[in-house]
Amino acid sequence: MVSRTPSSLHSALFSLHLYKYAFSGLAFISLMLVTFSYSPFNLVIEDVLANGSVVDVAGYREESQFEKTKSGYVLDCSVSEPRLFELCGLKFKYTGADNTLSLPSYANLDEVEVDAFIESDNPGAQHRAGVTFISLRDDVEYDENDLSTKRFQSVYFLPDDGVQLINRERIVVDAWWEKLYQVPYDIAASDLSAVASILVSVETLNKLDPGRYKLYLNSLLLKHHIITPASVNLFLALIWPAVMLVFLCHFVVVKRVEMQKLQLLADRDPDSGFINLNGLKRLYPGKLNSPLTIVNIRMRNYLALQREFSKETVTSLIKATFGPFTQDKHREAFLVRKQDENILLVLKDFDEAFFGNLISASQKGVNIPSLGHLRLDVKLGIARGERGMTVDELLAQTTIAIDAIMDNEPGYKIYQPELKKEYRQARFVEQELRIALANKAFHLVFMPVYDSEQNRIAGAEVLLRTSHLPLKSFSPEVYIRVAEKAGLIREIDFWVLEQAILALQKIQQPDFVLSVNISSKELMDTRFAEELSRLIDQYHVRPGSLCLEVTETFFIDVNTICFESIQAIRNLGVKLSLDDFGTGHASLQHLLNMPVNEIKIDRSFVWTLESEKSAVIVDAIVSIARICQYDVVAEGVETAEQLDKLIALGCRYFQGYLIAKPDSLDALLRFCHEVRHSPAMIQKIRATG
């Protein structure tokens, strides 16, 4: 005997509850529908005499006149010379404010209620009254004077029987109109969807007999139900068996729905509605039969936006930014969801101006209601596919192209064969990085920072090195850049931070500061400050003894999210240093507004100090730093002449091979001791330089 699994049991219980609530709900809805269909609330009544329509005489215009009374309308027709097809009646014409036809629809009319009677001076004559709906034909152009462009539909009754209730079925097309104008059979059907006027008249087949006729029209009401009782009965007669059938076939239906959901999940991204990679490959299953271009759009600030707002907000931002580019039918472009931070734009043609427009649109941003102006920070990798290529080949090429773009480099890159070599190298470095991390094949070296005023080692910059042989042929800048792209930088950064904090515990020197280079990606993460605070508390180090170095390009592109992260770091008491100042695009004006404690002058200025231009720039940096109360560290000091000139320009802190090369923690501690206990150490250093 097979036991029911818990999931199956839950499914069965859910089905039972579903049946119970569905039957109860359907019974309640059925009762409400029946009650409502027979209630006065379901009846809509239009009073033609009071709806503001234009009233006029129809036929025998010169011999007729009418007046409005308290009870309705009275029409007086004096017929002296009868005319063929001439009527004695009142016409209620529907017009709008500008005197044009308003053409209301009475397609749902159920019945007409008429209270009318006729007086005639012909003794013994019995006259019927008629109600005629004059509507416009939709198959010919309307002409006010051409009766063939109108449809005449009438019902006749004996007015002496009191108030008449006339069913909609009794209103039929007038035979004289159908015969006179040879109206086609399919046009001759009764149609009250565009009624121009309603006519109430004394009936005549050909012409009235001479005499005087009075038509008293006390009321003319048009009634229809919002929901007709017959339609409710029909609905219930159909829905109950259908529901029973659905419940009996529940298993089959559920399985079909599950298959449909699986198919939808296979081909569509449920959040955005875009085609996913499976759907793209289903569209292009083999080799291409025609040229195809794929644009790989990587959103560098996707995760930051998602954390700050929501996934739905970012999806809306993506649609608003790139959706308009799919509206051009000539390009046949459509969006594909590759992964969270990557979407694809697939199009038939190849146009570099179009790619530039994509970048411009992302930089321009979009106003999101209640959130403000948001924009996507993107870079594009583009591959152009020819006949015979596959979608997988194109996707690989877009990845190679997009990975060739530096993180701080905006714009797009089109795949070229030479990029493949760089890509393979990056993949090799990534693979070896993972091995090195797993084997803990990294270590730190320390480059001292010399304080010329107090003749001491005031701190050191922490540098990452590896003992993993395959990585030794690459500079740290190379594999750190690969780590950022591969998503390994967080693990590396926090390992370096933890090791630096452990080193601080061994350095028993007041006011000693260790500087750690941090990826700008970390500062875009609002959780970074929380993790850093945890490490500081765990190892009980002074926050001010730790300094984070960030490049100037980060501060130029800083946004609200980054600013919050920076502020959280500063609130911890951790210092911030602006590294390699002068190599990016930051101006001296930017320098005044940067939330840092320290500026590091790039070595390129130090090495060219003999140039008057470099000397002026260094002097300006030092002056502004003094005003802003920033410390200034000169990097790359290699000669005594450079050191002396920098001191003369006002610099206080220095690092470079003249002071000491990067070395182990033990070597740093020995060097600090030597400098602290040997006043002549700096002279020795200068002499060495």
N, C-alpha and C positions, 0 to 999 in steps of 0.2 A: 504493500500500500504506500503510495507516494504522499508524503506530508506536504502541506501547503507552507511555502516559505513566508516569512514575515512580510516581505514586500507584496507578495500576492494577496495575503490576507488583508493588508492595508488597502490594496486596490479593490478587493471585493467589498470591504466595508464602505469604502468611498463610493462604489457603484450603488450600494444599497441606499446610502444617504442621498446620492444623486437622484435615484428613482423616486424616493419618498418626497424630496423637496421639489422635484420636477413635476410629479403628479399633483402635489398640493398647490404648487404655483400655477400650474395649468388650469386646475379646477377653479382657483380663485380668479384668475384672469378671465376664464369663460363666464363665470357668474357676473363679473363686473361688465364684461362686454354685452351680455344679454340685457342686464339691467340698464346700462347706458343707452343701448340701441332703442329701447322702448320708452326712454325718459324724455321729458321736454327739453333737456339740455342738449339732446342729439339733433333737435330740429332747428333748422335755419329758415327763417321766413323773410322774404323781401316784399315790401309793399311797393308795387309799381307806381301807385298813385302818389306816393309820398317820397320817392327816391330822388326827386330833383330832375327827372328826365324832361325833355322838351315835349310839350303836348301840342298837337295840331290836328286839323281836320284832314281826313283821308277820303278823297273823292268828293264830287259835287261841292267843290270848294266855295263857289259863288252862291250856291243855294243852301249852304249849311253854316251853322254857327254853334258854338258850345259855350258853356259857362261852368265854372267850378262852384259847387255848393258845399254846404257843411257835410253832406253825406257822400259826396263824390263829384262826378261830372255828369252833365246833361248835354246831349248832342241833339240838335234839331235840324233835320234834313227835309227840305221841300223839293220834291222831285217833280218837275213839270215835263221835262223831255228826257226820258230814260236813255242812258248810253251804255253800250256794251262794256262789260267788265268794270263798270264804274261802281264804286263802293260808297256806302254811307257809314262812316266809322271815325274812330279816334285813333291817332297814331302817337305812341310814346317813343320818342327818339332819344337814344343814348349819345350824349355828347360830353366832351371834356371841357376844361376851363378855356381852352383856345378854340372852342366851337368845332373841334374835330371829333370824329366818331371814337367812342371809347371801347365798343365791342366787348361787352362782358360775356363770359361763358356760362351757359346753363347746361353743360354736359351732364351734370349730376342731378338734374331736376327730377324730383319724384312725382310731384303733382301740382296742379294749378287750381286755386280756389277763386271762383268768380261769383260775384253777386251783381247781376244785371237783369234788366227786363226791357222790353220793347213795346212802345205804343204806336199804333198806326190808325189812319183814318179810313183804312179799308176794312169794313166790317166782315168779321168771320175769317180774315186772313191770319194765318199763323206763321210767324217768322222766327227762324232760328238765329241765334247770335253765334258769332265766330271769334276765336282768338287765334291770330296769326303771328308766328315768330318769323321775322325777316332777318336772315343771316347772310353773311357774305360767303361766296364760293372761294375756295383757295386755289382752284385750278385756272381761274381767269382773272384778268385785271378788273378791279372794281370801277364801275361807271354809275354815277348817281342816277342817270337818266336811262340806263339800260337794265331792264328787269331781268335779263338773262344772266347778269352777273350776281344776282341775289338768289337766295333759296327761300321759297315760300312754303311754310309748314303750318298747318292749321288743324283746329279741332272745332266742331260745331255742336251746339246743344240748344235745348229749349229753355229759354230764360224764365219761363213761367213756373218752373219747378223749384224756384228759390235758389239758395246758394249751391253752386255746382262744385264738386270735387272731381277733377279730371286727372286721370293717371297719365303719366308720360307716354305710355304706349299708344294712347289715342291720338297723339300729335303726329300727323303724317304729312308727307310732301303733297302739295296741291297738284291734283291731276292736270288741271288746266295749264299750269306753268310747265310741268314736265312735257306735256304734249305740244304746247305752243312753241316751245324753244327746243324741242327734240333733245332733251337732256339725257346724256348717257346713263345707263342703268347704275353704274358704280358711283355716279355723282348724285343720283336722285335719292339716295338714302337720307333719312332725317338726320340733321346735324345742328345742334344748338351751341356749338363752341364759339361762334363769333357773331353774336346777335347785334344787329344794328338798330332794330326797332321792334316794337310789339304793337299789333293792330287789333283793336276790338271793333267789330262791325256787324251790321245787319247782313245776314247771309243772302247771297244771290248766286245762281248758277250762271246766268247771262247778264240780266239787267233787272233793275227794280221797276215795279209798276209805278205809274204816276201816283203821287200822293204825298202825305206828310208822315215822317217817321221820327219818333223820339226814342233815343237810346239812353237809358239811365244806367250808369256804371257806378255802383256804390263801393266796390272793392275789387282789387285784382292782386292776389297774393301768389307768389312763386315759392314753393316749399321744396326743400331737399334736406336729407339727413346727412350729417357728417359721416356716419356709418349706417348704412341701410340694414334693417333687421334681416333682410334676406341674405345680404353678404355676410353678416355675422353667423347666421345659421349655416351658410355654405362653408365658411371658414372653420367653424367647429366640427362640421361633418367631415371635413378633410383632415384637420389637424389632429384629432384624436386618433384615428387609425394610423396616421403617419407617425405620431409619437409612439404608439404601440409597436409599430414596425421598427422604429429606430431602436427602441429598447430591446426588442427581440434580436436585432442584428447588432447589438452593442459591441460585441467582441470584434466583428468584422470592421465596423466603423472606426473603432479605436485604433485598430491595427493600421487602417488606411491613413488615419490622421497622423499616426506616429511615422509612417513612411513618408508622408508629405512633409512633416517637420524635419525629418532626416534629410530629405532632398533639399529643403530650403536651407538648412544649416550647411549642407554640402556646397551649395552654390552662392549663398548670400550671407553677408555679415548682418547678424540680427540687430546690432545697435544702429548702424548707419543706413542699412538697406543697400549698400554697395555690393557689387559682385565681389566674391573673394577669389583667392587663387585657384581653387577648384573650379569655380565657375568660369574663370578666364581660360583655364586649360581645356575646359569642356567646349568653349567657343572656338578655340584653336587647338584641336587635339593632335595634329601632326605638323608637317612642314607647312610653312606659310605659302599661300598661293599668290599673295600680293604684298607690297611693302607695308610695314607696320612700325610705328614708333611707340616706345614705352618710356614714360617719364617717371622715374622713381623719386617721390617727394618725401624727404625725411624731415620730420618736425622736431627740431632740437629742443624746443621748450614744451613738448607734449606732456611729459610727466609732471613738470612743474605746474602747468596750467590745470591739469587734471586734479592734482592735489589741492590747488588753491580754490578751484571752482568745482567742477564735476566732469565726469566722462561725457554726459549729455551735452554740457556746455561746449566742450571741445569739439564734439561731433557737429554741433550746430555751427561752430566757427569754421570748421573744415568745409561744410556744405556751402556756407555763405561766401567763403573765399574762393573756392575752386568750382562750385556748382555752375556759375555762369559760363565757364569755359566749355561746358558740355552741351550748351544750348545751340551752338553753331552746327546745323545739320550737314554742312559741307565737310566738316572735319570728322564727323561721326565719332566724337570723343566720348569716353565714359570713364568713370572712376572705379577703381578696384581697391578693396581693403587688403593690404598685405599683412600688416601687423599693426599694433597700437600706434606706434610712432611713424609708420610708413604707409603711404597710400600710393597707388599707381594711377597715372592718367594715360590711357591708351587711345591713340588716334591714328588716322590713316596717313596724314601728311607729315612733313618734316619742315619746321619753320622756326628759325632761331629767334625771330622777333616775337613769336608766340611764347617761347620759353622765357624771354625777358619780361613779357607781360605777366607770366605766372609769378615771377619774383616780385614784380611791382605790386601785384595784388596782395601778396602775403605781407609785404612791408607796409602797405597802406592800412591794412587791418579792417576790422568791422565793428560797428557799434552794436553791442548786445544789450537788449533792454534790461534795465535795473543793475547791470554789471559794469557798463562803460565800454570804453574802446579797447578791444583786444586784438592782438595780431599773432601770427604764426612765424616763428623763426625757422626758415626752411633752407635746405640746399637740395639741388636737383641732380640726379644722375640720369643721363639720357642715352638710350641705345636705339639705333636705327636698324630695323630688320629688313632684309631683302627676301625674295623668293627662295625657298629651300631651307631657310633657318627655322628654328623652333622657338616657342615662347620661353622655354627653359634657358636657352642660350641667351636670349635677350635679357631675361631677368638677371642672369649672372653678370652680363655686361653692365647693366645699370648699377648693380651693387659695386662693381669694380670702379665705375666712374664716380659714384657718390662717396666712396671711401677715399678717393684721391683728393677730395676737397678738405682743406684744413678746417678745424672746428670754428675758428674765428673768421673764416673766409666766406663771404656771402656769394650767392650766385649759383651757377650751374656748370656742369662739366659734361661734355659729350664723349662717349667712349671712343678711345683710340687703342689700337693694338699694343702700343708701348706701355699703357697703363696696367696691362696684365702682369708684367714683371714686378712692378711695384706692389700690386695686390698680392702676388704669391709671396713676396718677401714679408709683407705685413701678416699674412696668414701663418708663415713660418715663425715669425717672432711671437705671434699670439700663442701658437702651440707651445713654444719653448717657455713663454711666460707662465702658462698654466702648470707646466712641469716644475718650473722653478718655485712657484708658489706652493705647490704640493710638497716639494722637498725642502721648503724653507731655505732656499739657496740665495737669500738676500741678506745684506748686512748694511750697517750705516757707517759713514765716515763723517768727520766733522771739520769744517773749515773755520778757523778762529776769526773773530772780529776784534780788531785792536782799537782801544780807546786812547787817543793820543794825549788827551788832557790829563787823564789819571794814570797813564802809562800802565795799563792793565788789559787783560783779555776780558772784554765785556760780554762776550757771548760767542756763539758759533752757528754757522749754517749747517743743517743736517742734509747730507746728500746720500742718495740711494746707490748702492753698488751690488753686484751679483757675483757669485762664484760659479754660476752655471755657465759652463764653457761655451755652448752655442750662442749665448747672449753677449759674451765678452767682446765680440767683434762689432757690436752695436753700441752707440752712445746711449746713456740713460734717456736723453731727450727722445730718441727713436722709440725705445720700447715703452716709455711712458705715454707717448702719443698713441701707440697701438693699444695700450691698456685702456686709455680713455675711450677709444672707439669700440673696443671689445667688451666694455662694461666691467673691466677688472680693476679699474682705478680706485674704486671705493675700498676694496679689500686691501690694496697696496697702501693707500693713504692712511687708513686707520692702523695698519701694521706699523707704518713709519711713525705715526703719532704716538702709539703706545710705546714703541722702543725709545722715542725721544723723551717721553715722560719718565721712563725707567732710568734713562741716562741722567735726567735732572736730579733724581734721588741720590745719585752718586757724586754729583758736582756740589760740593759744599762751599759755595762761593756766593756771597750776597750780590743781589742785583744781576746775576748771570742770566742771560736770555738765550734760549735755543730757538732758532728760526727754522720753520718747516715749510717747504713748498707744497701748496695745496692746489689741486685741480679746481678750475673754476666751476666744474660741474658739481662739486661738493657744495659750493656756496649757493648754488641754485636750489639746493635741497634744504627745506626749512627744518628737517630733522637732524641736520648735521650738528647744530649747536647742542642739541640734547645729548647726542652720542659723545661729543667732546666734553660736555659737563660731567657725564658719567665717568669718563676716564680720569678727569681731574680729581673728582671726589674719591674714586677708587684708590688712587695712588697718593693722595694727599699732597699734591704739589701746588705751589703758588701760581695762580692763573697768569699773573704778570710776567712769569719767567718763560712763558711760551709766546712765540710770535708766528703768525701765519703769513707767508709770502704769497701774494697774488699779483698777476701781471696787470698792466694798466689797461689792456683791451677789455678786461672784465669790467672795470669801473666805468668805461665808456658805454658799454651795453647794459649796465645794471638796470634792472626793472624793479617793480614793487616787491616781487617775491624775493629777489636777491637782496634788496635793501633790508627786508625784515630779517633775513638770515644773518647779514652782516651786523645788524643792530643787536641781535641776540648774542652773537660772539663777543661784541664789545661789552655787552652787559655782564658777561662772565668775568671780564677783566683781562681777557686774552688780547694781546696786541696784534695789530695788522700792519703789514709792510707792503709798500708798492715796489714790486721787483722790476728790474730792468727799465727804469723810467727813461723815456726819451726814444725808445725803439718802436713805440706804437704811434697812435694818433692823438694821444692826450695832449692838450695844450696847457700852457701855464695857468690859464683860467680854470681848466679842469682841476688842476692841482689844488686850487683854493677850496674846492668843494668835496674833495675825496676824504672819506672817513677813515683815515689811516693814522698810525703813530710814527711811521718811519718811511723814508724814501731811499731806495737804493739806486745810485747813479750807475747807468749801464757802463760796462767796461769799454765800450767803443769810444765814449767821451774821454775816459781816463787815458786810453792809448794814444789819443790825438790831442793831448793837452798843449802840445807845442803850437797847435793851430789856434789862432786868436778867436776864431768862431767857437770852438769847443770850450775854450776858457771862459768866454762870455756866457755861454749857455750854462756851464757849471756854476758860475758866479750867480746867475739869475735863479737857478734852482735852489742854491744854498740860501739866498736872500729870502725867497718866498717861504722856504721851509722854516727859516728862523721866525718869520712873521706868524706862520701857522703853528709854530711850536712843534714841528716835526723833527725827529732825529734824521741825520743824513749819513748813509753808509756809501763809501766809494768802493765799487767792485773792481777787481782785476788790477790791483796795484802791484806792479812788478819791479819798479825801480825806485831808488831813493829820490831821484829828481821828481818823479810823479808824486811821491808822498809829500815832499816838501812843498810842492806847488799847490797841492790840494789843501794842505794845512794853511797855507797862505790865503787860499780862497775861502777859508772858513769851515772846511770839513773837519769832523772830529773822529768819525769811525771809519775803519778801513779793513778790507779783506783782500787777499791776493797772495800770489806766490812769494812776494817780498816778505810778508808776515809769516805765512806757513802754508804748506800744501795740505789738502784734505787727508786726514789720517784717522786712526782708531780713537776710541774714547780714552783709552789709557794714555795714548800719545798726547791727546788734548789736555788731560789732567796734568801731565808732566810739564807741558808747555806753559800752562797757566801758572803752575808753581814757579817755573823758571822766571817768567816775566814778573811775577809778583815779588820775588825775592832777589831779583837782580836788576837794579836801576839802570845798569849799562846794557841791558838786553836790547833795547831799541837801537843803540849805537851799533851793536853787533849785527842786528838785522840790516841796518842801513849799509854797513860796511860790506855785508854779504851781497846786498843789492848792487 
